[in-house]
Amino acid sequence: MAHKLERPPHRACAQLFVTLACLLIFSGVLVAQTEVSEWQQTVRDLTGVGRNADAFHVVENRLQQFPQDLEAHGWRGRLLAWRGD
Protein backbone atom coordinates (compact mmCIF):
# COMPACT_ATOMS: atom_id res chain seq x y z
CA MET A 1 0.00 0.00 0.00
CA ALA A 2 1.53 3.32 -1.10
CA HIS A 3 1.51 6.06 1.49
CA LYS A 4 0.70 9.50 0.14
CA LEU A 5 2.26 12.51 1.81
CA GLU A 6 -0.38 15.19 1.99
CA ARG A 7 -0.09 18.48 3.79
CA PRO A 8 -2.68 19.18 6.43
CA PRO A 9 -5.08 21.97 5.33
CA HIS A 10 -3.93 24.33 8.09
CA ARG A 11 -0.33 24.05 6.95
CA ALA A 12 -1.27 24.91 3.36
CA CYS A 13 -3.18 27.96 4.63
CA ALA A 14 -0.19 29.07 6.69
CA GLN A 15 2.10 28.79 3.66
CA LEU A 16 -0.36 30.76 1.54
CA PHE A 17 -0.55 33.44 4.23
CA VAL A 18 3.24 33.74 4.43
CA THR A 19 3.51 33.95 0.65
CA LEU A 20 0.88 36.69 0.43
CA ALA A 21 2.47 38.62 3.30
CA CYS A 22 5.84 38.54 1.53
CA LEU A 23 4.27 39.78 -1.70
CA LEU A 24 2.62 42.68 0.13
CA ILE A 25 5.85 43.63 1.88
CA PHE A 26 7.90 43.55 -1.31
CA SER A 27 5.30 45.51 -3.29
CA GLY A 28 5.43 48.19 -0.56
CA VAL A 29 9.21 48.31 -0.85
CA LEU A 30 8.94 48.87 -4.61
CA VAL A 31 6.50 51.74 -4.12
CA ALA A 32 8.77 53.28 -1.48
CA GLN A 33 11.74 53.03 -3.83
CA THR A 34 9.81 54.91 -6.51
CA GLU A 35 8.98 57.68 -4.05
CA VAL A 36 12.57 57.79 -2.86
CA SER A 37 13.92 58.22 -6.35
CA GLU A 38 11.65 61.22 -6.98
CA TRP A 39 12.65 63.15 -3.86
CA GLN A 40 16.27 62.07 -4.19
CA GLN A 41 16.38 63.35 -7.76
CA THR A 42 15.07 66.69 -6.53
CA VAL A 43 17.79 66.80 -3.86
CA ARG A 44 20.46 65.88 -6.43
CA ASP A 45 19.22 68.54 -8.83
CA LEU A 46 19.22 71.20 -6.11
CA THR A 47 22.67 70.32 -4.80
CA GLY A 48 23.97 70.19 -8.35
CA VAL A 49 23.19 73.87 -8.79
CA GLY A 50 24.39 74.86 -5.31
CA ARG A 51 20.97 75.19 -3.68
CA ASN A 52 21.90 73.11 -0.64
CA ALA A 53 19.54 75.00 1.70
CA ASP A 54 16.59 74.12 -0.55
CA ALA A 55 17.80 70.53 -0.74
CA PHE A 56 17.99 70.45 3.06
CA HIS A 57 14.33 71.52 3.26
CA VAL A 58 13.32 68.72 0.88
CA VAL A 59 15.18 66.22 3.07
CA GLU A 60 13.63 67.62 6.25
CA ASN A 61 10.15 67.30 4.72
CA ARG A 62 10.92 63.72 3.73
CA LEU A 63 12.01 62.91 7.27
CA GLN A 64 8.82 64.43 8.69
CA GLN A 65 6.79 62.09 6.47
CA PHE A 66 9.05 59.04 6.82
CA PRO A 67 11.22 59.30 9.97
CA GLN A 68 12.74 55.83 9.44
CA ASP A 69 13.99 56.60 5.92
CA LEU A 70 17.71 55.83 6.09
CA GLU A 71 18.38 57.41 2.70
CA ALA A 72 16.92 60.69 3.92
CA HIS A 73 19.04 60.50 7.08
CA GLY A 74 22.08 59.92 4.90
CA TRP A 75 21.27 62.96 2.76
CA ARG A 76 20.68 65.04 5.88
CA GLY A 77 24.09 64.04 7.20
CA ARG A 78 25.75 64.83 3.89
CA LEU A 79 24.12 68.24 3.71
CA LEU A 80 25.05 69.05 7.30
CA ALA A 81 28.65 68.04 6.60
CA TRP A 82 28.79 70.21 3.49
CA ARG A 83 27.38 73.06 5.54
CA GLY A 84 29.99 72.51 8.23
CA ASP A 85 27.58 71.47 11.01
PyMOL Python script that loads the backbone (N, CA, C, O; Angstrom):
from pymol import cmd

cmd.read_pdbstr("""\
ATOM      1  N   MET A   1       0.832  -1.155   0.000  1.00  0.00           N
ATOM      2  CA  MET A   1       0.000   0.000   0.000  1.00  0.00           C
ATOM      3  C   MET A   1       0.899   1.249   0.000  1.00  0.00           C
ATOM      4  O   MET A   1       1.727   1.419   0.896  1.00  0.00           O
ATOM      5  N   ALA A   2       0.737   2.105  -0.988  1.00  0.00           N
ATOM      6  CA  ALA A   2       1.534   3.324  -1.096  1.00  0.00           C
ATOM      7  C   ALA A   2       0.989   4.376  -0.151  1.00  0.00           C
ATOM      8  O   ALA A   2      -0.220   4.587  -0.051  1.00  0.00           O
ATOM      9  N   HIS A   3       1.902   5.023   0.534  1.00  0.00           N
ATOM     10  CA  HIS A   3       1.506   6.058   1.488  1.00  0.00           C
ATOM     11  C   HIS A   3       1.708   7.422   0.842  1.00  0.00           C
ATOM     12  O   HIS A   3       2.821   7.788   0.462  1.00  0.00           O
ATOM     13  N   LYS A   4       0.626   8.156   0.727  1.00  0.00           N
ATOM     14  CA  LYS A   4       0.700   9.497   0.136  1.00  0.00           C
ATOM     15  C   LYS A   4       1.017  10.521   1.209  1.00  0.00           C
ATOM     16  O   LYS A   4       0.441  10.500   2.297  1.00  0.00           O
ATOM     17  N   LEU A   5       1.942  11.418   0.888  1.00  0.00           N
ATOM     18  CA  LEU A   5       2.255  12.510   1.810  1.00  0.00           C
ATOM     19  C   LEU A   5       1.421  13.715   1.420  1.00  0.00           C
ATOM     20  O   LEU A   5       1.656  14.340   0.386  1.00  0.00           O
ATOM     21  N   GLU A   6       0.468  14.030   2.239  1.00  0.00           N
ATOM     22  CA  GLU A   6      -0.376  15.195   1.992  1.00  0.00           C
ATOM     23  C   GLU A   6      -0.185  16.178   3.134  1.00  0.00           C
ATOM     24  O   GLU A   6      -0.028  15.797   4.294  1.00  0.00           O
ATOM     25  N   ARG A   7      -0.205  17.440   2.773  1.00  0.00           N
ATOM     26  CA  ARG A   7      -0.086  18.478   3.787  1.00  0.00           C
ATOM     27  C   ARG A   7      -1.437  18.683   4.454  1.00  0.00           C
ATOM     28  O   ARG A   7      -2.473  18.684   3.788  1.00  0.00           O
ATOM     29  N   PRO A   8      -1.423  18.855   5.754  1.00  0.00           N
ATOM     30  CA  PRO A   8      -2.677  19.180   6.425  1.00  0.00           C
ATOM     31  C   PRO A   8      -3.197  20.525   5.916  1.00  0.00           C
ATOM     32  O   PRO A   8      -2.398  21.393   5.565  1.00  0.00           O
ATOM     33  N   PRO A   9      -4.517  20.717   5.866  1.00  0.00           N
ATOM     34  CA  PRO A   9      -5.076  21.971   5.330  1.00  0.00           C
ATOM     35  C   PRO A   9      -4.583  23.218   6.061  1.00  0.00           C
ATOM     36  O   PRO A   9      -4.385  24.256   5.430  1.00  0.00           O
ATOM     37  N   HIS A  10      -4.381  23.141   7.365  1.00  0.00           N
ATOM     38  CA  HIS A  10      -3.929  24.328   8.094  1.00  0.00           C
ATOM     39  C   HIS A  10      -2.504  24.709   7.722  1.00  0.00           C
ATOM     40  O   HIS A  10      -2.146  25.886   7.773  1.00  0.00           O
ATOM     41  N   ARG A  11      -1.701  23.748   7.355  1.00  0.00           N
ATOM     42  CA  ARG A  11      -0.327  24.047   6.946  1.00  0.00           C
ATOM     43  C   ARG A  11      -0.308  24.730   5.574  1.00  0.00           C
ATOM     44  O   ARG A  11       0.481  25.646   5.341  1.00  0.00           O
ATOM     45  N   ALA A  12      -1.174  24.281   4.681  1.00  0.00           N
ATOM     46  CA  ALA A  12      -1.270  24.913   3.362  1.00  0.00           C
ATOM     47  C   ALA A  12      -1.753  26.353   3.500  1.00  0.00           C
ATOM     48  O   ALA A  12      -1.270  27.238   2.793  1.00  0.00           O
ATOM     49  N   CYS A  13      -2.690  26.595   4.395  1.00  0.00           N
ATOM     50  CA  CYS A  13      -3.182  27.960   4.630  1.00  0.00           C
ATOM     51  C   CYS A  13      -2.076  28.842   5.194  1.00  0.00           C
ATOM     52  O   CYS A  13      -1.946  30.003   4.806  1.00  0.00           O
ATOM     53  N   ALA A  14      -1.290  28.303   6.096  1.00  0.00           N
ATOM     54  CA  ALA A  14      -0.186  29.066   6.685  1.00  0.00           C
ATOM     55  C   ALA A  14       0.832  29.432   5.618  1.00  0.00           C
ATOM     56  O   ALA A  14       1.331  30.557   5.597  1.00  0.00           O
ATOM     57  N   GLN A  15       1.145  28.495   4.732  1.00  0.00           N
ATOM     58  CA  GLN A  15       2.101  28.787   3.663  1.00  0.00           C
ATOM     59  C   GLN A  15       1.553  29.831   2.707  1.00  0.00           C
ATOM     60  O   GLN A  15       2.295  30.698   2.245  1.00  0.00           O
ATOM     61  N   LEU A  16       0.264  29.760   2.405  1.00  0.00           N
ATOM     62  CA  LEU A  16      -0.363  30.758   1.543  1.00  0.00           C
ATOM     63  C   LEU A  16      -0.315  32.135   2.199  1.00  0.00           C
ATOM     64  O   LEU A  16      -0.034  33.134   1.538  1.00  0.00           O
ATOM     65  N   PHE A  17      -0.588  32.181   3.490  1.00  0.00           N
ATOM     66  CA  PHE A  17      -0.549  33.443   4.227  1.00  0.00           C
ATOM     67  C   PHE A  17       0.849  34.054   4.196  1.00  0.00           C
ATOM     68  O   PHE A  17       0.997  35.253   3.958  1.00  0.00           O
ATOM     69  N   VAL A  18       1.862  33.244   4.432  1.00  0.00           N
ATOM     70  CA  VAL A  18       3.245  33.738   4.430  1.00  0.00           C
ATOM     71  C   VAL A  18       3.617  34.256   3.040  1.00  0.00           C
ATOM     72  O   VAL A  18       4.260  35.299   2.913  1.00  0.00           O
ATOM     73  N   THR A  19       3.219  33.537   2.020  1.00  0.00           N
ATOM     74  CA  THR A  19       3.508  33.955   0.648  1.00  0.00           C
ATOM     75  C   THR A  19       2.849  35.293   0.337  1.00  0.00           C
ATOM     76  O   THR A  19       3.488  36.186  -0.219  1.00  0.00           O
ATOM     77  N   LEU A  20       1.581  35.437   0.691  1.00  0.00           N
ATOM     78  CA  LEU A  20       0.876  36.692   0.431  1.00  0.00           C
ATOM     79  C   LEU A  20       1.466  37.845   1.244  1.00  0.00           C
ATOM     80  O   LEU A  20       1.569  38.965   0.745  1.00  0.00           O
ATOM     81  N   ALA A  21       1.847  37.582   2.474  1.00  0.00           N
ATOM     82  CA  ALA A  21       2.469  38.619   3.304  1.00  0.00           C
ATOM     83  C   ALA A  21       3.774  39.099   2.673  1.00  0.00           C
ATOM     84  O   ALA A  21       4.049  40.298   2.636  1.00  0.00           O
ATOM     85  N   CYS A  22       4.571  38.161   2.181  1.00  0.00           N
ATOM     86  CA  CYS A  22       5.842  38.536   1.531  1.00  0.00           C
ATOM     87  C   CYS A  22       5.591  39.376   0.288  1.00  0.00           C
ATOM     88  O   CYS A  22       6.300  40.352   0.046  1.00  0.00           O
ATOM     89  N   LEU A  23       4.588  39.004  -0.503  1.00  0.00           N
ATOM     90  CA  LEU A  23       4.269  39.779  -1.699  1.00  0.00           C
ATOM     91  C   LEU A  23       3.852  41.203  -1.340  1.00  0.00           C
ATOM     92  O   LEU A  23       4.258  42.155  -2.007  1.00  0.00           O
ATOM     93  N   LEU A  24       3.046  41.352  -0.294  1.00  0.00           N
ATOM     94  CA  LEU A  24       2.622  42.684   0.126  1.00  0.00           C
ATOM     95  C   LEU A  24       3.801  43.516   0.615  1.00  0.00           C
ATOM     96  O   LEU A  24       3.901  44.703   0.306  1.00  0.00           O
ATOM     97  N   ILE A  25       4.674  42.903   1.362  1.00  0.00           N
ATOM     98  CA  ILE A  25       5.846  43.627   1.876  1.00  0.00           C
ATOM     99  C   ILE A  25       6.730  44.085   0.722  1.00  0.00           C
ATOM    100  O   ILE A  25       7.148  45.243   0.684  1.00  0.00           O
ATOM    101  N   PHE A  26       7.015  43.194  -0.211  1.00  0.00           N
ATOM    102  CA  PHE A  26       7.900  43.553  -1.312  1.00  0.00           C
ATOM    103  C   PHE A  26       7.265  44.557  -2.253  1.00  0.00           C
ATOM    104  O   PHE A  26       7.972  45.387  -2.824  1.00  0.00           O
ATOM    105  N   SER A  27       5.943  44.507  -2.434  1.00  0.00           N
ATOM    106  CA  SER A  27       5.302  45.508  -3.288  1.00  0.00           C
ATOM    107  C   SER A  27       5.377  46.882  -2.613  1.00  0.00           C
ATOM    108  O   SER A  27       5.524  47.894  -3.298  1.00  0.00           O
ATOM    109  N   GLY A  28       5.279  46.932  -1.280  1.00  0.00           N
ATOM    110  CA  GLY A  28       5.432  48.193  -0.558  1.00  0.00           C
ATOM    111  C   GLY A  28       6.830  48.750  -0.686  1.00  0.00           C
ATOM    112  O   GLY A  28       7.010  49.964  -0.780  1.00  0.00           O
ATOM    113  N   VAL A  29       7.823  47.878  -0.692  1.00  0.00           N
ATOM    114  CA  VAL A  29       9.210  48.307  -0.855  1.00  0.00           C
ATOM    115  C   VAL A  29       9.401  48.921  -2.235  1.00  0.00           C
ATOM    116  O   VAL A  29      10.087  49.935  -2.368  1.00  0.00           O
ATOM    117  N   LEU A  30       8.812  48.332  -3.253  1.00  0.00           N
ATOM    118  CA  LEU A  30       8.944  48.868  -4.606  1.00  0.00           C
ATOM    119  C   LEU A  30       8.310  50.241  -4.720  1.00  0.00           C
ATOM    120  O   LEU A  30       8.867  51.131  -5.363  1.00  0.00           O
ATOM    121  N   VAL A  31       7.152  50.424  -4.102  1.00  0.00           N
ATOM    122  CA  VAL A  31       6.504  51.738  -4.124  1.00  0.00           C
ATOM    123  C   VAL A  31       7.368  52.750  -3.392  1.00  0.00           C
ATOM    124  O   VAL A  31       7.540  53.872  -3.869  1.00  0.00           O
ATOM    125  N   ALA A  32       7.912  52.376  -2.246  1.00  0.00           N
ATOM    126  CA  ALA A  32       8.768  53.282  -1.479  1.00  0.00           C
ATOM    127  C   ALA A  32      10.001  53.663  -2.279  1.00  0.00           C
ATOM    128  O   ALA A  32      10.444  54.810  -2.217  1.00  0.00           O
ATOM    129  N   GLN A  33      10.565  52.724  -3.030  1.00  0.00           N
ATOM    130  CA  GLN A  33      11.742  53.030  -3.834  1.00  0.00           C
ATOM    131  C   GLN A  33      11.412  54.034  -4.922  1.00  0.00           C
ATOM    132  O   GLN A  33      12.240  54.884  -5.247  1.00  0.00           O
ATOM    133  N   THR A  34      10.216  53.952  -5.491  1.00  0.00           N
ATOM    134  CA  THR A  34       9.807  54.913  -6.513  1.00  0.00           C
ATOM    135  C   THR A  34       9.701  56.299  -5.900  1.00  0.00           C
ATOM    136  O   THR A  34      10.167  57.275  -6.487  1.00  0.00           O
ATOM    137  N   GLU A  35       9.090  56.395  -4.720  1.00  0.00           N
ATOM    138  CA  GLU A  35       8.983  57.677  -4.051  1.00  0.00           C
ATOM    139  C   GLU A  35      10.356  58.224  -3.703  1.00  0.00           C
ATOM    140  O   GLU A  35      10.611  59.418  -3.862  1.00  0.00           O
ATOM    141  N   VAL A  36      11.226  57.370  -3.236  1.00  0.00           N
ATOM    142  CA  VAL A  36      12.570  57.788  -2.858  1.00  0.00           C
ATOM    143  C   VAL A  36      13.279  58.381  -4.058  1.00  0.00           C
ATOM    144  O   VAL A  36      13.914  59.430  -3.947  1.00  0.00           O
ATOM    145  N   SER A  37      13.181  57.730  -5.197  1.00  0.00           N
ATOM    146  CA  SER A  37      13.923  58.217  -6.348  1.00  0.00           C
ATOM    147  C   SER A  37      13.446  59.605  -6.776  1.00  0.00           C
ATOM    148  O   SER A  37      14.243  60.406  -7.265  1.00  0.00           O
ATOM    149  N   GLU A  38      12.157  59.898  -6.599  1.00  0.00           N
ATOM    150  CA  GLU A  38      11.651  61.221  -6.981  1.00  0.00           C
ATOM    151  C   GLU A  38      12.213  62.312  -6.067  1.00  0.00           C
ATOM    152  O   GLU A  38      12.708  63.330  -6.551  1.00  0.00           O
ATOM    153  N   TRP A  39      12.138  62.106  -4.755  1.00  0.00           N
ATOM    154  CA  TRP A  39      12.646  63.148  -3.860  1.00  0.00           C
ATOM    155  C   TRP A  39      14.157  63.219  -3.928  1.00  0.00           C
ATOM    156  O   TRP A  39      14.735  64.302  -3.828  1.00  0.00           O
ATOM    157  N   GLN A  40      14.813  62.060  -4.101  1.00  0.00           N
ATOM    158  CA  GLN A  40      16.270  62.074  -4.194  1.00  0.00           C
ATOM    159  C   GLN A  40      16.728  62.812  -5.443  1.00  0.00           C
ATOM    160  O   GLN A  40      17.726  63.532  -5.410  1.00  0.00           O
ATOM    161  N   GLN A  41      16.008  62.637  -6.537  1.00  0.00           N
ATOM    162  CA  GLN A  41      16.379  63.348  -7.756  1.00  0.00           C
ATOM    163  C   GLN A  41      16.272  64.852  -7.549  1.00  0.00           C
ATOM    164  O   GLN A  41      17.111  65.617  -8.026  1.00  0.00           O
ATOM    165  N   THR A  42      15.234  65.267  -6.835  1.00  0.00           N
ATOM    166  CA  THR A  42      15.075  66.692  -6.530  1.00  0.00           C
ATOM    167  C   THR A  42      16.257  67.193  -5.711  1.00  0.00           C
ATOM    168  O   THR A  42      16.804  68.260  -5.987  1.00  0.00           O
ATOM    169  N   VAL A  43      16.651  66.414  -4.698  1.00  0.00           N
ATOM    170  CA  VAL A  43      17.792  66.801  -3.860  1.00  0.00           C
ATOM    171  C   VAL A  43      19.067  66.861  -4.699  1.00  0.00           C
ATOM    172  O   VAL A  43      19.858  67.794  -4.564  1.00  0.00           O
ATOM    173  N   ARG A  44      19.265  65.873  -5.557  1.00  0.00           N
ATOM    174  CA  ARG A  44      20.459  65.879  -6.428  1.00  0.00           C
ATOM    175  C   ARG A  44      20.471  67.090  -7.349  1.00  0.00           C
ATOM    176  O   ARG A  44      21.502  67.737  -7.533  1.00  0.00           O
ATOM    177  N   ASP A  45      19.305  67.387  -7.929  1.00  0.00           N
ATOM    178  CA  ASP A  45      19.220  68.545  -8.826  1.00  0.00           C
ATOM    179  C   ASP A  45      19.541  69.837  -8.083  1.00  0.00           C
ATOM    180  O   ASP A  45      20.278  70.687  -8.582  1.00  0.00           O
ATOM    181  N   LEU A  46      18.979  69.973  -6.883  1.00  0.00           N
ATOM    182  CA  LEU A  46      19.216  71.197  -6.110  1.00  0.00           C
ATOM    183  C   LEU A  46      20.670  71.329  -5.682  1.00  0.00           C
ATOM    184  O   LEU A  46      21.248  72.412  -5.778  1.00  0.00           O
ATOM    185  N   THR A  47      21.269  70.235  -5.210  1.00  0.00           N
ATOM    186  CA  THR A  47      22.672  70.317  -4.795  1.00  0.00           C
ATOM    187  C   THR A  47      23.579  70.525  -6.004  1.00  0.00           C
ATOM    188  O   THR A  47      24.645  71.130  -5.889  1.00  0.00           O
ATOM    189  N   GLY A  48      23.162  70.031  -7.142  1.00  0.00           N
ATOM    190  CA  GLY A  48      23.967  70.194  -8.352  1.00  0.00           C
ATOM    191  C   GLY A  48      24.102  71.638  -8.794  1.00  0.00           C
ATOM    192  O   GLY A  48      25.073  72.007  -9.454  1.00  0.00           O
ATOM    193  N   VAL A  49      23.122  72.454  -8.427  1.00  0.00           N
ATOM    194  CA  VAL A  49      23.190  73.875  -8.790  1.00  0.00           C
ATOM    195  C   VAL A  49      23.486  74.747  -7.574  1.00  0.00           C
ATOM    196  O   VAL A  49      23.293  75.962  -7.614  1.00  0.00           O
ATOM    197  N   GLY A  50      23.959  74.117  -6.483  1.00  0.00           N
ATOM    198  CA  GLY A  50      24.392  74.860  -5.313  1.00  0.00           C
ATOM    199  C   GLY A  50      23.284  75.331  -4.391  1.00  0.00           C
ATOM    200  O   GLY A  50      23.514  76.192  -3.542  1.00  0.00           O
ATOM    201  N   ARG A  51      22.100  74.788  -4.539  1.00  0.00           N
ATOM    202  CA  ARG A  51      20.970  75.187  -3.682  1.00  0.00           C
ATOM    203  C   ARG A  51      20.820  74.188  -2.533  1.00  0.00           C
ATOM    204  O   ARG A  51      19.787  73.535  -2.384  1.00  0.00           O
ATOM    205  N   ASN A  52      21.870  74.089  -1.732  1.00  0.00           N
ATOM    206  CA  ASN A  52      21.895  73.110  -0.640  1.00  0.00           C
ATOM    207  C   ASN A  52      20.848  73.398   0.427  1.00  0.00           C
ATOM    208  O   ASN A  52      20.299  72.466   1.015  1.00  0.00           O
ATOM    209  N   ALA A  53      20.562  74.667   0.689  1.00  0.00           N
ATOM    210  CA  ALA A  53      19.544  75.000   1.698  1.00  0.00           C
ATOM    211  C   ALA A  53      18.175  74.482   1.256  1.00  0.00           C
ATOM    212  O   ALA A  53      17.418  73.953   2.069  1.00  0.00           O
ATOM    213  N   ASP A  54      17.860  74.632  -0.029  1.00  0.00           N
ATOM    214  CA  ASP A  54      16.593  74.117  -0.547  1.00  0.00           C
ATOM    215  C   ASP A  54      16.570  72.590  -0.491  1.00  0.00           C
ATOM    216  O   ASP A  54      15.548  71.984  -0.170  1.00  0.00           O
ATOM    217  N   ALA A  55      17.705  71.986  -0.807  1.00  0.00           N
ATOM    218  CA  ALA A  55      17.800  70.525  -0.739  1.00  0.00           C
ATOM    219  C   ALA A  55      17.595  70.053   0.696  1.00  0.00           C
ATOM    220  O   ALA A  55      16.952  69.031   0.935  1.00  0.00           O
ATOM    221  N   PHE A  56      18.143  70.801   1.645  1.00  0.00           N
ATOM    222  CA  PHE A  56      17.990  70.453   3.057  1.00  0.00           C
ATOM    223  C   PHE A  56      16.515  70.474   3.455  1.00  0.00           C
ATOM    224  O   PHE A  56      16.066  69.613   4.210  1.00  0.00           O
ATOM    225  N   HIS A  57      15.765  71.445   2.956  1.00  0.00           N
ATOM    226  CA  HIS A  57      14.328  71.521   3.260  1.00  0.00           C
ATOM    227  C   HIS A  57      13.576  70.328   2.673  1.00  0.00           C
ATOM    228  O   HIS A  57      12.659  69.803   3.305  1.00  0.00           O
ATOM    229  N   VAL A  58      13.952  69.901   1.484  1.00  0.00           N
ATOM    230  CA  VAL A  58      13.324  68.718   0.877  1.00  0.00           C
ATOM    231  C   VAL A  58      13.583  67.499   1.755  1.00  0.00           C
ATOM    232  O   VAL A  58      12.678  66.704   2.009  1.00  0.00           O
ATOM    233  N   VAL A  59      14.820  67.357   2.215  1.00  0.00           N
ATOM    234  CA  VAL A  59      15.176  66.217   3.068  1.00  0.00           C
ATOM    235  C   VAL A  59      14.431  66.289   4.394  1.00  0.00           C
ATOM    236  O   VAL A  59      13.928  65.273   4.873  1.00  0.00           O
ATOM    237  N   GLU A  60      14.355  67.461   4.985  1.00  0.00           N
ATOM    238  CA  GLU A  60      13.631  67.616   6.252  1.00  0.00           C
ATOM    239  C   GLU A  60      12.156  67.245   6.088  1.00  0.00           C
ATOM    240  O   GLU A  60      11.580  66.589   6.956  1.00  0.00           O
ATOM    241  N   ASN A  61      11.552  67.659   4.988  1.00  0.00           N
ATOM    242  CA  ASN A  61      10.151  67.299   4.720  1.00  0.00           C
ATOM    243  C   ASN A  61      10.002  65.790   4.574  1.00  0.00           C
ATOM    244  O   ASN A  61       9.047  65.198   5.078  1.00  0.00           O
ATOM    245  N   ARG A  62      10.947  65.181   3.886  1.00  0.00           N
ATOM    246  CA  ARG A  62      10.916  63.723   3.726  1.00  0.00           C
ATOM    247  C   ARG A  62      10.994  63.037   5.092  1.00  0.00           C
ATOM    248  O   ARG A  62      10.264  62.079   5.350  1.00  0.00           O
ATOM    249  N   LEU A  63      11.862  63.519   5.950  1.00  0.00           N
ATOM    250  CA  LEU A  63      12.011  62.912   7.267  1.00  0.00           C
ATOM    251  C   LEU A  63      10.783  63.139   8.149  1.00  0.00           C
ATOM    252  O   LEU A  63      10.494  62.317   9.018  1.00  0.00           O
ATOM    253  N   GLN A  64      10.067  64.226   7.941  1.00  0.00           N
ATOM    254  CA  GLN A  64       8.822  64.427   8.685  1.00  0.00           C
ATOM    255  C   GLN A  64       7.777  63.395   8.267  1.00  0.00           C
ATOM    256  O   GLN A  64       7.010  62.906   9.096  1.00  0.00           O
ATOM    257  N   GLN A  65       7.755  63.070   6.976  1.00  0.00           N
ATOM    258  CA  GLN A  65       6.787  62.090   6.469  1.00  0.00           C
ATOM    259  C   GLN A  65       7.215  60.663   6.770  1.00  0.00           C
ATOM    260  O   GLN A  65       6.382  59.818   7.098  1.00  0.00           O
ATOM    261  N   PHE A  66       8.515  60.390   6.659  1.00  0.00           N
ATOM    262  CA  PHE A  66       9.050  59.038   6.818  1.00  0.00           C
ATOM    263  C   PHE A  66      10.281  59.078   7.727  1.00  0.00           C
ATOM    264  O   PHE A  66      11.408  59.047   7.232  1.00  0.00           O
ATOM    265  N   PRO A  67      10.084  59.146   9.046  1.00  0.00           N
ATOM    266  CA  PRO A  67      11.219  59.297   9.967  1.00  0.00           C
ATOM    267  C   PRO A  67      12.219  58.142   9.935  1.00  0.00           C
ATOM    268  O   PRO A  67      13.366  58.326  10.340  1.00  0.00           O
ATOM    269  N   GLN A  68      11.825  56.976   9.471  1.00  0.00           N
ATOM    270  CA  GLN A  68      12.736  55.828   9.442  1.00  0.00           C
ATOM    271  C   GLN A  68      13.528  55.738   8.144  1.00  0.00           C
ATOM    272  O   GLN A  68      14.317  54.807   7.979  1.00  0.00           O
ATOM    273  N   ASP A  69      13.346  56.660   7.233  1.00  0.00           N
ATOM    274  CA  ASP A  69      13.988  56.600   5.924  1.00  0.00           C
ATOM    275  C   ASP A  69      15.497  56.820   6.059  1.00  0.00           C
ATOM    276  O   ASP A  69      15.953  57.941   6.285  1.00  0.00           O
ATOM    277  N   LEU A  70      16.251  55.750   5.920  1.00  0.00           N
ATOM    278  CA  LEU A  70      17.707  55.834   6.092  1.00  0.00           C
ATOM    279  C   LEU A  70      18.370  56.648   4.986  1.00  0.00           C
ATOM    280  O   LEU A  70      19.377  57.313   5.227  1.00  0.00           O
ATOM    281  N   GLU A  71      17.824  56.603   3.793  1.00  0.00           N
ATOM    282  CA  GLU A  71      18.384  57.412   2.701  1.00  0.00           C
ATOM    283  C   GLU A  71      18.259  58.907   3.026  1.00  0.00           C
ATOM    284  O   GLU A  71      19.183  59.685   2.788  1.00  0.00           O
ATOM    285  N   ALA A  72      17.119  59.284   3.563  1.00  0.00           N
ATOM    286  CA  ALA A  72      16.920  60.693   3.924  1.00  0.00           C
ATOM    287  C   ALA A  72      17.872  61.094   5.046  1.00  0.00           C
ATOM    288  O   ALA A  72      18.419  62.197   5.033  1.00  0.00           O
ATOM    289  N   HIS A  73      18.072  60.205   6.014  1.00  0.00           N
ATOM    290  CA  HIS A  73      19.035  60.503   7.081  1.00  0.00           C
ATOM    291  C   HIS A  73      20.449  60.650   6.506  1.00  0.00           C
ATOM    292  O   HIS A  73      21.220  61.507   6.939  1.00  0.00           O
ATOM    293  N   GLY A  74      20.771  59.814   5.540  1.00  0.00           N
ATOM    294  CA  GLY A  74      22.082  59.923   4.896  1.00  0.00           C
ATOM    295  C   GLY A  74      22.248  61.255   4.177  1.00  0.00           C
ATOM    296  O   GLY A  74      23.293  61.897   4.280  1.00  0.00           O
ATOM    297  N   TRP A  75      21.210  61.669   3.447  1.00  0.00           N
ATOM    298  CA  TRP A  75      21.272  62.957   2.765  1.00  0.00           C
ATOM    299  C   TRP A  75      21.361  64.104   3.761  1.00  0.00           C
ATOM    300  O   TRP A  75      22.080  65.076   3.532  1.00  0.00           O
ATOM    301  N   ARG A  76      20.632  63.991   4.863  1.00  0.00           N
ATOM    302  CA  ARG A  76      20.680  65.039   5.884  1.00  0.00           C
ATOM    303  C   ARG A  76      22.102  65.161   6.431  1.00  0.00           C
ATOM    304  O   ARG A  76      22.622  66.265   6.595  1.00  0.00           O
ATOM    305  N   GLY A  77      22.721  64.017   6.709  1.00  0.00           N
ATOM    306  CA  GLY A  77      24.091  64.040   7.198  1.00  0.00           C
ATOM    307  C   GLY A  77      25.064  64.647   6.209  1.00  0.00           C
ATOM    308  O   GLY A  77      25.939  65.430   6.577  1.00  0.00           O
ATOM    309  N   ARG A  78      24.898  64.274   4.938  1.00  0.00           N
ATOM    310  CA  ARG A  78      25.753  64.833   3.895  1.00  0.00           C
ATOM    311  C   ARG A  78      25.616  66.351   3.821  1.00  0.00           C
ATOM    312  O   ARG A  78      26.607  67.081   3.773  1.00  0.00           O
ATOM    313  N   LEU A  79      24.366  66.808   3.812  1.00  0.00           N
ATOM    314  CA  LEU A  79      24.123  68.241   3.708  1.00  0.00           C
ATOM    315  C   LEU A  79      24.649  68.996   4.920  1.00  0.00           C
ATOM    316  O   LEU A  79      25.182  70.097   4.783  1.00  0.00           O
ATOM    317  N   LEU A  80      24.503  68.412   6.106  1.00  0.00           N
ATOM    318  CA  LEU A  80      25.052  69.049   7.303  1.00  0.00           C
ATOM    319  C   LEU A  80      26.583  69.111   7.220  1.00  0.00           C
ATOM    320  O   LEU A  80      27.191  70.113   7.599  1.00  0.00           O
ATOM    321  N   ALA A  81      27.187  68.049   6.730  1.00  0.00           N
ATOM    322  CA  ALA A  81      28.654  68.036   6.598  1.00  0.00           C
ATOM    323  C   ALA A  81      29.125  69.090   5.592  1.00  0.00           C
ATOM    324  O   ALA A  81      30.113  69.784   5.831  1.00  0.00           O
ATOM    325  N   TRP A  82      28.429  69.203   4.493  1.00  0.00           N
ATOM    326  CA  TRP A  82      28.793  70.206   3.489  1.00  0.00           C
ATOM    327  C   TRP A  82      28.623  71.605   4.036  1.00  0.00           C
ATOM    328  O   TRP A  82      29.350  72.525   3.663  1.00  0.00           O
ATOM    329  N   ARG A  83      27.644  71.758   4.934  1.00  0.00           N
ATOM    330  CA  ARG A  83      27.381  73.056   5.543  1.00  0.00           C
ATOM    331  C   ARG A  83      28.369  73.362   6.665  1.00  0.00           C
ATOM    332  O   ARG A  83      28.532  74.515   7.064  1.00  0.00           O
ATOM    333  N   GLY A  84      29.021  72.322   7.167  1.00  0.00           N
ATOM    334  CA  GLY A  84      29.986  72.514   8.228  1.00  0.00           C
ATOM    335  C   GLY A  84      29.424  72.267   9.620  1.00  0.00           C
ATOM    336  O   GLY A  84      30.090  72.553  10.615  1.00  0.00           O
ATOM    337  N   ASP A  85      28.202  71.737   9.704  1.00  0.00           N
ATOM    338  CA  ASP A  85      27.579  71.466  11.014  1.00  0.00           C
ATOM    339  C   ASP A  85      27.919  70.099  11.526  1.00  0.00           C
ATOM    340  O   ASP A  85      27.477  69.718  12.610  1.00  0.00           O
TER     341      ASP A  85
END
""", "prot")
cmd.dss("prot")
cmd.show_as("cartoon", "prot")
cmd.util.cbc("prot")
cmd.orient("prot")
